[in-house]
Amino acid sequence: MATENDSKPDNWERDALTRLAFAAVNEQRRARRWRIFFTFLFFLYAISVTFLVNPHILDTWIAEDEDIIVGGDKHTALIEIEGAITADSKTNADNIITGLRNAFKDKKTVGVILRINSPGGSPVQSGYIYDEIKRLRKKYPEIPLYAVVVDLCASGGYYIASAADKIYADKASLVGSIGVVLNGFGFVNTLDKLGVERRLYTAGDHKGFLDPFSPENPVEVEHIKKTLSQVHEQFINMVKQGRGERLKYQEHPELFSGLIWTGEQGIELGLVDALGSSSYVARDIFKAEKLVNFTPHNTLVERFAERFGASAGGAVWESLQNMNLK
């Protein structure tokens, strides 16, 4: 028969284990608190360094995210078109149009620079941006919009640029490529060599056209060529409307062949108005040297993390997610 004294050792061991477990938990919490503390110290230090290097960075970030009037002196608004122009990229029509509207609406904006470094992309997305530029220029006739080419302004990129009042480029920039392309592959014989049987079921005589595993159909090839020609003609007409008599297409019909030219050659052909950079246009043309970037980006915290490295940003985010100060 067990007595009360017999159970005391077991209780003592249980109590000791409980205290050890709670001590370990408390130690983990203390370590987590210190990790969060030092992470935020680094975060604040990085912010301080950023503002010391560029004291106007907050104005730029606010302008990118909020539809408000930026304080201070008059400025030149900047919208960046970087990379391929597609519906699922950061350079889509919705983003660029949002930036343009905010830039024109800001009462401190003297002029707008559309800085382009793009190989082109969707004619639909480019067309949306083109039309919005024309609309905004009618609504705000006192605010000019100039396109500035960085390395490349081709195809859909030039489609957009042609809506600007003027186009500036570097002498070595590449501009043009006024054409339309549709590419693909054909794997018909590949299937035979692999011993694979292709099974394609459609409702409609041409529903499977452009299928890479089926032989080309002359009727379908002719149809797609006509479609591309129509889109090309639309492209040409919009560039003509935008550039007007500056475009020397009568003397140089190859302008619409899909070829590209340097910025220096572009001046001779009427594709470019003058040589110059964004800072040059802001300082010497608009007389408003301060550039405020209205290009929509990620949130302030996300952009900060991008600037200081994925590892540092990831550490801050992980600490915030795991915060437990009980």
Phi, psi and omega in degrees: 000125184280142178256174180296326181292330182294331183274350184296318179301319180296318179296320180298317179295319180296318179296321180295316178297320179298316179296321178296318180297314180293326178296319178295318178297315180297323178295319177297319179296317178298317179297320180294321178298315180295322179297317178295319180300311182290328177297317179289329174299316178296319181300313179294322177298316180297320178298317180299316179298319180300314182288332175291320180288318182223090184294346182262009186293329180295320176303316181296313183294320179296318181297328181290328190256335188239147177270072183226170178272125180281131181288174178096198183285174175299150182219168172260125179278141182237130173238129183254130172248103187239121177090189183293142182264097181224162183293333184255016177250171178293337178265062176255168185300319182300314180295312183294319180295320177300315178298318179298315181297316179296322181294314181290328183287332183294126185288348178269357183281123177270319179204164182241133175250127174257100184270118190245130172218082191213142175277357181112203181156222185292127175293332179290310178299319178296320180295320177301314182293318178304309183297322180291323176300314180298320180294315181294325179293327175287324181286325180237070185296341182277351181252110180284155175233120178244139174267137177237121182270134177267258179274317189216135175219085188239156173051242181300330176297317178286328174309310180293315183300327183293346177279346183287160177294321177215157178237125176249150180207165170279158181299333181261001177298155177249128183227159175114234184057049180278088183195179181229140182225144172222120184236165180187194182225161175237125183239029187299308182288335180299319180297319179297318181293329180273352182073031181257134178263124180275130178236113182230120181245128182223159169242107189123130187302328186240020182295333180264019182290150187074008175295123186290346181260003179247149178297150177294142176254122183305324179295317181290323177298317179295321180296314182291328176294320178295321179296315179296322179296323179293316178296321177299318180295321177297317178301310181300315182297321180291321177295319178298317179296320182288317185270334178062221185287350179291336184279122184267053184283337178290321176280336183227077181298343179289355178303328184258020184269353184100357178287159175241159181223163175285165177300324179294316176293327181299328178296317180295327183270352181087007177282333183230146180269321182197168177269138179168159180256177179297315181296323178297313181297316181296315186283311190262337181261306180277343183060032177223088190294330182292123178259128175243121185275116180259009179294123178296132178232195175288181179294166182302316181294319180295318179291324177297317179298321179296322183291326186253014172101143182296326182293315179294315179298322180294323179295317178298314182296318181296320179294319178297320181292325185263011185298128178210098187254027179291000000 
